[in-house]
Amino acid sequence: MKSISLAVIAVITLASCSSSFKVTHVTKDFKPKNCNGIYYNLPQTVIVVDVTVKKNTLTEGTYAAYAEQYLGIKNAIGKSSVSYELADMKISSSAVQDPNQYYFIELKKNMFSQSKINLELNEFGAIKSVNAFDERNQNSKKLPENNNKINTQEGVRLHNVINSNIIENTDTVIDKTSQDTAIAGKKTLKRTIEEKSLEQKAKEAADFIMKIKKDRYDLISGLSEVNYEKGSFEIMNNELTKIENDYLNLFTGQTTTAFEQYRFTFIPDAKSLNQAKPIFYFSSNNGISLQDSLNNTPVNLIAEKLNIMNSLDSSIIQRNSNKKYNKGLYYRIPDQATVTIKYKNEIKAEKELLINQFGLITNLPRFNNKVIFYPKSGAIKSIDFK
């Protein structure tokens, strides 16, 4: 076995002639009479659905109740909430081993056999080529790891303008004492600490916003005492704008958007053909879920076979049943299917794919010519007849 990049390619040289090996479909009860041989597999198609969910978070402002009173803002966010929407879906395919399509190449003992068959297998045991192996440089591409959740919310920086949550009250207390007929009065100052009310803090924040607005106006209109350079002017203006927006968010509230990435896989078979199969569940309140509930709606996948191979069915079945036919390696002829993703009867994505298991399985005649296969489907790519 030879390692090339991430893939493991097995190159097996089988001493044989055109009639010195036998290929058998492996079933549960299969027991090879001769252990001199090798197994290979025909791949099956996996439908891959990549889903992007948009998460909208509305955060109520701390001083939302006073937004209209102090700033005249009428559309402030009055209650925090989270909502989801299906932003995008993409359909693709990949290949894995088909557990029902393993085959055994059994070599027969033949002392006069001098020819060779070179088999190139991929890491899943699928045949890549026969008598066509060369040292091909395969540049493997590593997919970037996707975070399940991407949060774009940026923390709010608040300058220390509201100095404190407490205020100091000073009261005058007069203690009166009586001496004979004279009354003497003694004044003392009594200090108490009280926490500022939410309205007081809102008023201070609103006053500061108005001050920032005035400072920006003076800066832009040239009323400031210093004539700033362009670079300094832009930096100061941007910083004042940032501070103003941060404090406005305390009244208006804040809307943040995040995108969450999900990937779902589905292996279609004869039972799921033309049937709506839920791959996940979705609701605008809870987002994506794998559990069905009253609040969730299924997102269905439908694989509709196009039956392009129908014209070959009878001829291939007849040839496969012919016992006199000199059978060689088995391979697949995939059929096409339209894959549709629906949510509430709305088509979210649709694509035509080659589905290996919807096609036909047949075999090559026994010969030692060069054959190259598509590893993803197990179909023939090219044959070099000698």
RODO-2510 file (C-alpha; in nm, 4 decimals, decimal comma):
residues 386
     n   res          X          Y          Z
     1     m     0,0000     0,0000     0,0000
     2     k     0,1320     0,3406    -0,0948
     3     s     0,0383     0,6727     0,0618
     4     i    -0,0129     0,9699    -0,1730
     5     s    -0,1191     1,2934     0,0049
     6     l    -0,4339     1,2177     0,2076
     7     a    -0,5513     0,9295    -0,0126
     8     v    -0,4264     0,5765     0,0264
     9     i    -0,3853     0,4064    -0,3091
    10     a    -0,3502     0,0305    -0,3205
    11     v    -0,1804    -0,1086    -0,6295
    12     i    -0,2145    -0,4833    -0,6589
    13     t    -0,0377    -0,6840    -0,9251
    14     l    -0,2254    -1,0062    -0,9926
    15     a    -0,0486    -1,2695    -1,1982
    16     s    -0,3151    -1,3939    -1,4343
    17     c    -0,4234    -1,4559    -1,7862
    18     s    -0,7600    -1,3708    -1,9327
    19     s    -0,9271    -1,6785    -1,7844
    20     s    -0,7379    -1,7295    -1,4598
    21     f    -0,9526    -1,5203    -1,2255
    22     k    -1,3144    -1,5198    -1,1158
    23     v    -1,5172    -1,2255    -0,9822
    24     t    -1,7941    -1,3041    -0,7310
    25     h    -2,0512    -1,0761    -0,5668
    26     v    -2,0001    -1,1007    -0,1906
    27     t    -2,3146    -1,1860     0,0035
    28     k    -2,3687    -1,2636     0,3697
    29     d    -2,3088    -1,6347     0,3198
    30     f    -2,0171    -1,5957     0,0789
    31     k    -1,7132    -1,8116     0,1523
    32     p    -1,4307    -1,8050    -0,1024
    33     k    -1,2944    -2,1433    -0,1977
    34     n    -0,9568    -1,9915    -0,2608
    35     c    -0,8108    -1,7247    -0,0354
    36     n    -0,5787    -1,6064    -0,3116
    37     g    -0,7553    -1,2905    -0,4192
    38     i    -0,8685    -0,9419    -0,3250
    39     y    -1,1902    -0,7588    -0,2384
    40     y    -1,3058    -0,4385    -0,4006
    41     n    -1,6129    -0,2193    -0,3611
    42     l    -1,8529    -0,0201    -0,5763
    43     p    -1,9256     0,3201    -0,4172
    44     q    -2,2681     0,4608    -0,3401
    45     t    -2,3713     0,8246    -0,3599
    46     v    -2,4230     1,0423    -0,0528
    47     i    -2,6313     1,3569    -0,0991
    48     v    -2,4782     1,6495     0,0909
    49     v    -2,6884     1,9509     0,1904
    50     d    -2,5091     2,2598     0,3250
    51     v    -2,7448     2,4962     0,5080
    52     t    -2,6862     2,8570     0,6137
    53     v    -2,9169     2,9902     0,8861
    54     k    -2,9423     3,3612     0,9609
    55     k    -2,9891     3,4396     1,3298
    56     n    -3,1357     3,7809     1,4156
    57     t    -3,1033     3,8983     1,7756
    58     l    -3,2943     4,2050     1,8976
    59     t    -3,1640     4,3383     2,2301
    60     e    -3,3770     4,5841     2,4261
    61     g    -3,2031     4,9078     2,5158
    62     t    -3,1378     4,9769     2,8836
    63     y    -3,3159     5,3113     2,8570
    64     a    -3,5752     5,2115     2,5983
    65     a    -3,8600     5,3336     2,8180
    66     y    -3,7223     5,6899     2,7981
    67     a    -3,6196     5,6917     2,4299
    68     e    -3,9178     5,8982     2,3158
    69     q    -3,9237     6,1202     2,6231
    70     y    -3,5626     6,2409     2,6001
    71     l    -3,4631     6,1795     2,2386
    72     g    -3,7930     6,1617     2,0470
    73     i    -3,7210     5,8066     1,9292
    74     k    -4,0473     5,6180     1,8732
    75     n    -3,9278     5,2882     1,7216
    76     a    -3,6978     5,1692     2,0005
    77     i    -3,6800     4,7938     2,0596
    78     g    -3,9156     4,7282     2,3477
    79     k    -3,8463     4,3578     2,4015
    80     s    -3,5471     4,1325     2,3415
    81     s    -3,6047     3,8465     2,0971
    82     v    -3,4283     3,5959     1,8687
    83     s    -3,5475     3,4795     1,5262
    84     y    -3,4078     3,2514     1,2569
    85     e    -3,4431     3,2229     0,8813
    86     l    -3,3126     2,9852     0,6156
    87     a    -3,0637     3,2007     0,4279
    88     d    -2,9135     2,9550     0,1793
    89     m    -2,8975     2,5860     0,0820
    90     k    -2,6542     2,4087    -0,1482
    91     i    -2,6733     2,0507    -0,2763
    92     s    -2,3693     1,8411    -0,3653
    93     s    -2,2636     1,4775    -0,3497
    94     s    -1,9855     1,2543    -0,2268
    95     a    -1,9180     0,8813    -0,2308
    96     v    -1,8782     0,6145     0,0370
    97     q    -1,8571     0,2364     0,0357
    98     d    -2,1733     0,0498    -0,0526
    99     p    -2,1981    -0,2347     0,2020
   100     n    -2,4093    -0,4366    -0,0431
   101     q    -2,1651    -0,4125    -0,3323
   102     y    -1,8433    -0,5880    -0,2353
   103     y    -1,6786    -0,8217    -0,4857
   104     f    -1,4044    -1,0799    -0,4571
   105     i    -1,1471    -1,1356    -0,7302
   106     e    -1,0449    -1,4970    -0,6904
   107     l    -0,7306    -1,6087    -0,8695
   108     k    -0,7235    -1,9560    -1,0151
   109     k    -0,4025    -2,1529    -1,0051
   110     n    -0,2558    -2,1651    -1,3518
   111     m     0,1048    -2,2637    -1,3875
   112     f     0,1167    -2,1370    -1,7456
   113     s    -0,0047    -1,7878    -1,6584
   114     q     0,2564    -1,5224    -1,7314
   115     s     0,0497    -1,2041    -1,7836
   116     k    -0,0325    -0,9543    -1,5108
   117     i    -0,3250    -0,7343    -1,4082
   118     n    -0,2492    -0,4173    -1,2146
   119     l    -0,5378    -0,2912    -1,0028
   120     e    -0,5372     0,0563    -0,8523
   121     l    -0,7787     0,1024    -0,5614
   122     n    -0,8620     0,4132    -0,3633
   123     e    -0,8829     0,4349     0,0157
   124     f    -1,2441     0,3056     0,0121
   125     g    -1,1534    -0,0044    -0,1855
   126     a    -1,3072     0,1163    -0,5134
   127     i    -1,1225     0,0426    -0,8375
   128     k    -0,9597     0,3468    -0,9940
   129     s    -0,7892     0,1733    -1,2852
   130     v    -0,6872    -0,1581    -1,4376
   131     n    -0,3411    -0,1802    -1,5984
   132     a    -0,3161     0,1995    -1,5966
   133     f    -0,1348     0,2855    -1,2750
   134     d     0,1262     0,5604    -1,2932
   135     e     0,2856     0,7895    -1,0385
   136     r     0,0288     1,0682    -1,0570
   137     n     0,0828     1,3638    -0,8273
   138     q    -0,2425     1,4205    -0,6462
   139     n    -0,2757     1,7576    -0,4844
   140     s    -0,5019     1,7037    -0,1907
   141     k    -0,7153     1,9966    -0,0837
   142     k    -0,8046     2,0224     0,2774
   143     l    -1,1480     2,1739     0,3374
   144     p    -1,1480     2,4556     0,5855
   145     e    -1,3182     2,3705     0,9078
   146     n    -1,6491     2,5524     0,9402
   147     n    -1,7516     2,6787     1,2720
   148     n    -2,1068     2,5653     1,3483
   149     k    -2,1805     2,9199     1,4618
   150     i    -2,0369     3,2534     1,3463
   151     n    -2,1218     3,5437     1,5796
   152     t    -2,0757     3,8907     1,4342
   153     q    -2,1861     4,0861     1,7397
   154     e    -1,9315     4,3406     1,8602
   155     g    -1,9242     4,4550     2,2179
   156     v    -2,0299     4,8114     2,2904
   157     r    -1,7668     5,0414     2,4360
   158     l    -1,9101     5,2944     2,6751
   159     h    -1,7013     5,5887     2,7879
   160     n    -1,7065     5,6781     3,1535
   161     v    -1,9357     5,9768     3,1161
   162     i    -2,2035     5,8618     3,3564
   163     n    -1,9689     5,8808     3,6499
   164     s    -2,1560     5,6726     3,9005
   165     n    -2,4743     5,4900     3,9778
   166     i    -2,5168     5,6847     4,3012
   167     i    -2,5689     6,0494     4,3932
   168     e    -2,5005     6,2335     4,7141
   169     n    -2,7816     6,4296     4,8798
   170     t    -2,7101     6,6989     5,1425
   171     d    -2,9805     6,7860     5,3921
   172     t    -2,9703     7,0563     5,6619
   173     v    -3,0687     6,9306     6,0064
   174     i    -3,1361     7,1822     6,2868
   175     d    -3,1106     7,0599     6,6440
   176     k    -3,2829     7,2945     6,8875
   177     t    -3,1972     7,3171     7,2572
   178     s    -3,3631     7,5312     7,5258
   179     q    -3,1706     7,7118     7,8002
   180     d    -3,3855     7,9051     8,0407
   181     t    -3,5877     8,1367     7,8218
   182     a    -3,3458     8,1326     7,5268
   183     i    -3,3612     7,8848     7,2493
   184     a    -3,0322     7,8066     7,0790
   185     g    -3,0236     7,6433     6,7363
   186     k    -2,7378     7,4181     6,6091
   187     k    -2,7085     7,3445     6,2383
   188     t    -2,5437     7,0236     6,1126
   189     l    -2,5194     6,8742     5,7620
   190     k    -2,6460     6,5201     5,7170
   191     r    -2,5294     6,3336     5,4076
   192     t    -2,7022     6,0219     5,2689
   193     i    -2,6090     5,8060     4,9705
   194     e    -2,8855     5,7110     4,7261
   195     e    -2,8669     5,5192     4,4012
   196     k    -2,9596     5,7126     4,0904
   197     s    -3,2873     5,6118     3,9394
   198     l    -3,3020     5,4619     3,5898
   199     e    -3,4640     5,7812     3,4651
   200     q    -3,1835     5,9952     3,6065
   201     k    -2,9215     5,7820     3,4342
   202     a    -3,1232     5,7940     3,1110
   203     k    -3,1347     6,1735     3,1371
   204     e    -2,7576     6,1934     3,1816
   205     a    -2,6999     5,9620     2,8830
   206     a    -2,9369     6,1692     2,6684
   207     d    -2,7586     6,4914     2,7703
   208     f    -2,4267     6,3365     2,6764
   209     i    -2,5613     6,2315     2,3357
   210     m    -2,6690     6,5891     2,2698
   211     k    -2,3234     6,7105     2,3735
   212     i    -2,1581     6,4654     2,1319
   213     k    -2,3889     6,5839     1,8546
   214     k    -2,2881     6,9434     1,9227
   215     d    -1,9183     6,8547     1,9280
   216     r    -1,9509     6,6767     1,5936
   217     y    -2,1405     6,9715     1,4461
   218     d    -1,8710     7,2139     1,5616
   219     l    -1,6017     6,9868     1,4200
   220     i    -1,7703     6,9411     1,0817
   221     s    -1,8784     7,3043     1,0416
   222     g    -1,5343     7,4381     1,1372
   223     l    -1,6546     7,6124     1,4512
   224     s    -1,3976     7,4401     1,6696
   225     e    -1,1057     7,6545     1,7834
   226     v    -0,8444     7,4278     1,6235
   227     n    -0,8081     7,3778     1,2477
   228     y    -0,7425     7,0017     1,2273
   229     e    -0,5681     6,8220     0,9424
   230     k    -0,7749     6,5881     0,7243
   231     g    -0,6405     6,2699     0,8846
   232     s    -0,6959     6,3970     1,2374
   233     f    -1,0393     6,5290     1,1426
   234     e    -1,1497     6,1876     1,0111
   235     i    -1,0222     6,0039     1,3170
   236     m    -1,1982     6,2422     1,5564
   237     n    -1,5217     6,2398     1,3585
   238     n    -1,5256     5,8583     1,3401
   239     e    -1,4585     5,8269     1,7121
   240     l    -1,7326     6,0741     1,8038
   241     t    -1,9742     5,8914     1,5735
   242     k    -1,8854     5,5607     1,7375
   243     i    -1,9418     5,6995     2,0875
   244     e    -2,2732     5,8552     1,9830
   245     n    -2,3992     5,5292     1,8311
   246     d    -2,2946     5,3319     2,1377
   247     y    -2,4996     5,5576     2,3614
   248     l    -2,7921     5,5670     2,1203
   249     n    -2,8048     5,1868     2,1425
   250     l    -2,8829     5,2253     2,5114
   251     f    -3,2112     5,3831     2,4025
   252     t    -3,2908     5,2276     2,0649
   253     g    -3,1662     4,8784     2,1444
   254     q    -2,9406     4,6773     1,9155
   255     t    -2,9903     4,4360     1,6265
   256     t    -2,7160     4,1800     1,5626
   257     t    -2,6910     3,9202     1,2876
   258     a    -2,5055     3,5898     1,2971
   259     f    -2,4781     3,3107     1,0405
   260     e    -2,4758     2,9452     1,1419
   261     q    -2,3479     2,6723     0,9091
   262     y    -2,4858     2,3168     0,9093
   263     r    -2,4188     2,0115     0,6929
   264     f    -2,6573     1,7186     0,6490
   265     t    -2,6030     1,3961     0,4567
   266     f    -2,8556     1,1524     0,3132
   267     i    -2,8034     0,8173     0,1368
   268     p    -3,0936     0,7495    -0,1011
   269     d    -3,2114     0,3966    -0,1746
   270     a    -3,4971     0,2250    -0,3549
   271     k    -3,7322     0,2771    -0,0594
   272     s    -3,6732     0,6535    -0,0492
   273     l    -3,7102     0,6988    -0,4262
   274     n    -3,9543     0,9830    -0,5046
   275     q    -4,0441     1,0061    -0,1345
   276     a    -4,0224     1,3197     0,0816
   277     k    -3,7718     1,2444     0,3586
   278     p    -3,7080     1,4975     0,6400
   279     i    -3,3395     1,5780     0,6814
   280     f    -3,3981     1,8262     0,9657
   281     y    -3,6692     2,0398     1,1274
   282     f    -3,6891     2,4175     1,1379
   283     s    -3,8805     2,6988     1,3049
   284     s    -3,8320     3,0750     1,3049
   285     n    -3,8256     3,0742     1,6869
   286     n    -3,5894     2,7825     1,7527
   287     g    -3,3852     2,7453     1,4358
   288     i    -3,2669     2,4007     1,3261
   289     s    -3,3530     2,0885     1,5215
   290     l    -3,3232     1,7153     1,4644
   291     q    -3,6364     1,6485     1,6693
   292     d    -3,9917     1,6757     1,5403
   293     s    -4,2333     1,8842     1,7475
   294     l    -4,5479     2,0930     1,7127
   295     n    -4,3409     2,4093     1,6709
   296     n    -4,1081     2,2696     1,4041
   297     t    -4,1690     2,2099     1,0333
   298     p    -3,9795     1,9365     0,8443
   299     v    -3,7380     2,0298     0,5687
   300     n    -3,7758     1,7482     0,3151
   301     l    -3,5419     1,6006     0,0567
   302     i    -3,6913     1,4387    -0,2527
   303     a    -3,4782     1,2338    -0,4956
   304     e    -3,6655     1,1726    -0,8216
   305     k    -3,5051     0,9215    -1,0563
   306     l    -3,4964     1,0333    -1,4207
   307     n    -3,4849     0,6740    -1,5550
   308     i    -3,2294     0,7513    -1,8250
   309     m    -3,0988     0,3937    -1,8009
   310     n    -3,4363     0,2307    -1,8743
   311     s    -3,3393     0,1448    -2,2315
   312     l    -3,0451    -0,0602    -2,1035
   313     d    -3,2316    -0,2548    -1,8372
   314     s    -3,3426    -0,5532    -2,0435
   315     s    -3,0167    -0,5976    -2,2354
   316     i    -2,7997    -0,5792    -1,9241
   317     i    -3,0249    -0,8148    -1,7297
   318     q    -3,0083    -1,0601    -2,0200
   319     r    -2,6303    -1,0383    -2,0390
   320     n    -2,5856    -1,0711    -1,6624
   321     s    -2,7986    -1,3874    -1,6625
   322     n    -2,6003    -1,5472    -1,9474
   323     k    -2,3869    -1,8139    -1,7851
   324     k    -2,1698    -1,8497    -2,0938
   325     y    -2,0688    -1,4840    -2,0799
   326     n    -1,7040    -1,4520    -1,9800
   327     k    -1,7563    -1,2180    -1,6840
   328     g    -1,4823    -0,9887    -1,5620
   329     l    -1,4814    -0,6952    -1,3167
   330     y    -1,8174    -0,5535    -1,2085
   331     y    -1,8789    -0,1810    -1,2490
   332     r    -2,1652     0,0646    -1,2201
   333     i    -2,3577     0,2785    -1,4676
   334     p    -2,5178     0,5504    -1,2485
   335     d    -2,8521     0,7094    -1,3283
   336     q    -2,9475     1,0733    -1,2921
   337     a    -3,1914     1,2092    -1,0365
   338     t    -3,3367     1,5480    -0,9525
   339     v    -3,2744     1,6284    -0,5867
   340     t    -3,5115     1,8875    -0,4369
   341     i    -3,5167     2,0463    -0,0908
   342     k    -3,8575     2,1758     0,0191
   343     y    -3,9722     2,3762     0,3214
   344     k    -4,3461     2,4380     0,3582
   345     n    -4,3931     2,3354    -0,0075
   346     e    -4,1416     2,6014    -0,1144
   347     i    -3,8408     2,4821    -0,3159
   348     k    -3,5268     2,5971    -0,1343
   349     a    -3,2720     2,4188    -0,3552
   350     e    -3,2742     2,1852    -0,6543
   351     k    -3,0013     2,0082    -0,8500
   352     e    -2,9511     1,7127    -1,0838
   353     l    -2,7034     1,4552    -0,9552
   354     l    -2,5666     1,1202    -1,0648
   355     i    -2,6880     0,8663    -0,8094
   356     n    -2,4835     0,5465    -0,8240
   357     q    -2,7353     0,3201    -0,6520
   358     f    -3,0155     0,4294    -0,8871
   359     g    -2,8235     0,2944    -1,1864
   360     l    -2,7240    -0,0485    -1,3191
   361     i    -2,4494    -0,2946    -1,2299
   362     t    -2,2839    -0,5032    -1,4990
   363     n    -1,9362    -0,6330    -1,5760
   364     l    -1,6522    -0,6130    -1,8204
   365     p    -1,5416    -0,9089    -2,0274
   366     r    -1,2210    -1,0699    -1,9131
   367     f    -0,9346    -0,8990    -2,0894
   368     n    -0,6132    -0,7282    -1,9903
   369     n    -0,6665    -0,3921    -2,1580
   370     k    -0,6250    -0,0577    -1,9811
   371     v    -0,9423     0,0652    -1,8053
   372     i    -0,9839     0,3808    -1,5962
   373     f    -1,2851     0,4256    -1,3672
   374     y    -1,4462     0,7244    -1,1979
   375     p    -1,3752     0,6463    -0,8291
   376     k    -1,6733     0,8541    -0,7132
   377     s    -1,9270     0,6535    -0,9160
   378     g    -1,7533     0,3320    -1,0163
   379     a    -1,8416     0,4034    -1,3821
   380     i    -1,5977     0,3555    -1,6703
   381     k    -1,4022     0,6653    -1,7703
   382     s    -1,1953     0,5200    -2,0511
   383     i    -1,0923     0,1880    -2,2107
   384     d    -0,7805     0,1351    -2,4181
   385     f    -0,8515    -0,1570    -2,6516
   386     k    -0,5318    -0,3283    -2,7630
***
